[in-house]
Amino acid sequence: MIQVQGLRKRYGDTLAVDGLSFTVRPGVVTGFLGPNGAGKSTTMRLMLGLDAGEGSTTFGGVRYAELGSPVATVGSLLDAGAVHPARNAHDHLRMVAAGAGLPARRVREVLSLVGLDDVRHRRTGGLSLGMRQRLGLATALLGDPEYLILDEPTNGLDPEGVLWMRGLLIRLAEEGRVVFASSHLLSEVARLAEDLVVIGRGRLIAAQPVADFVAAHTRSEVVVRADRPVELAALLRQEGAQVWADESDVLVVAGVDADRVGTVAAQHGLAVRELRTRRSSLEDAFLAATATHTQFRGAAA
């Protein structure tokens, strides 16, 4: 596992990361979420020892600086633009591989894995953002690492690329690796991640499975379309439910489940033409959980 304990980083008077502690387990993708300015990128840099700060991060019980072969243990993608623009993709990877003592054949393997083999001799300065993201991931995967730390890996990818990235990261996690990835695309995180770490203003908000996070910060509602909605609403309120009208013959019900709504309607001979549970999304839960932790807000339209 990755174990993070008491990470703290200050820039002048600003406390960018404030005592973060969490664990990232193997076998699943863990999404790393937070509003703009929450401290996600700084946290990842602290985890890898790229920024000086307080606290510790261990990978299988070992700090990054103490790893015998860092590239073969931890792969990271923090900045897709961190390549020399005049060097081609193949030579960039060959340089990294040589420095890490990795065989040259691994360069072509990862280029093929990320779909860049056909453009391996193109200068990186001429690559699109999405292609540079793929190259950054190839760099992270060079050493076939057990741990992956990825900052916005889908940034700049087209829809096909996002789908490809999702499948690859899930497959890597299913192999037993630890995959820790930040993103602003909440719909994508909902499809990709099983666990979440959520921060705001440098502090931990939640570290738990996605389903538990959504359940903790939202509520599900029952939508029912009935011929006599006023009568049904009164009966449901007697059951302790909260009921409000969505349309003339549609009720939204909270506090009881769909089975109970259907039972109450049947017991009183009320015809029901639609009955379903409307569940909140990860986006709903994220906005609710971070409402008081957002630093940058636009004016209301």
C-alpha positions, 0 to 999 in steps of 0.5 A, a space after each residue: 500500500 501507499 501510506 501517507 502520514 501528516 503531509 504538510 507544506 507551506 508557501 509563505 503564509 499559505 498552508 497548501 497541504 495541512 496534515 494529510 493522512 490516508 492509505 491507497 490500497 492495491 488492486 483498485 484505482 483510487 481517484 484523487 479529487 478536490 476543487 482547484 487550489 485544494 493542494 492535489 498536485 502539491 500533495 503528489 509532489 510531496 509524496 514523491 519527495 519533489 517538494 520539501 515539507 513535513 510528514 512521510 509517504 511510504 511505498 510498501 513501507 519504504 520512502 521514495 528516496 530509500 527505494 533501491 530502484 525507484 523507476 521500477 517501483 513507482 511510476 509517476 506522471 505529474 507534468 506531460 510537458 516535462 520533456 525536451 521539445 527537440 528530442 523525439 519520443 523514442 530518444 526521450 524514453 531511451 534516455 530515461 531507460 538508460 538512466 534507470 538501468 532498464 533494457 532498451 527493448 522496454 522503450 518499444 514495448 511501452 511506446 506500443 502499449 500507449 499507441 505512440 510507436 508510429 510517431 516515435 521519431 517525431 519531436 515531442 515539441 510537435 506532439 499534441 497535448 494528448 500525445 504528450 500525455 500518452 508519452 508521459 504515461 509511457 515514461 511512468 510505465 517504463 520500469 513496470 512499476 508496482 505503484 502509479 501516481 498520475 496527475 490528470 492523466 486524461 487531460 488533453 485526450 479525446 473521447 477514444 483516448 479517455 476510454 483507452 486510458 480508463 481501460 488501461 488503468 483498470 487493467 493495471 490495477 487488476 494486476 494488483 498494482 496501486 493506482 492513484 490518479 487525480 482528475 477533474 472529470 467526475 463522470 470519468 472518475 465515477 467509471 474509473 475509480 473504486 476508492 476516493 481520496 477527497 481534499 479541500 484547502 489542503 485538508 482531508 475531506 474523505 478517504 473511502 470507497 466511491 459508493 460510501 462517499 456518494 451515500 454519505 453526502 447525498 440521498 436517493 429519491 423515489 420518483 412516482 407517477 400516479 393518477 391521484 398524486 395528492 392522495 398518495 402524497 398524504 399517505 406517504 407523509 403519514 409514513 414519515 416520508 418527505 414528498 414534493 411535486 415534480 410535475 402535476 402527476 409526479 411525486 418525488 419522495 425521500 425517506 422511504 424506498 420504492 418498495 414501500 411507496 409501491 406497497 402504500 399505493 397498492 394498499 389504497 388502490 392507487 394506480 401507479 404508472 411509474 416508480 423508480 429510484 433516482 440516485 445522486 451522482 458522484 458530482 452531486 456528492 463532490 459538490 456537497 462535500 466540498 461546498 465550504 472548501 472551494 476557494 475560487 468561485 465564478 459569479 452566478 449566471 
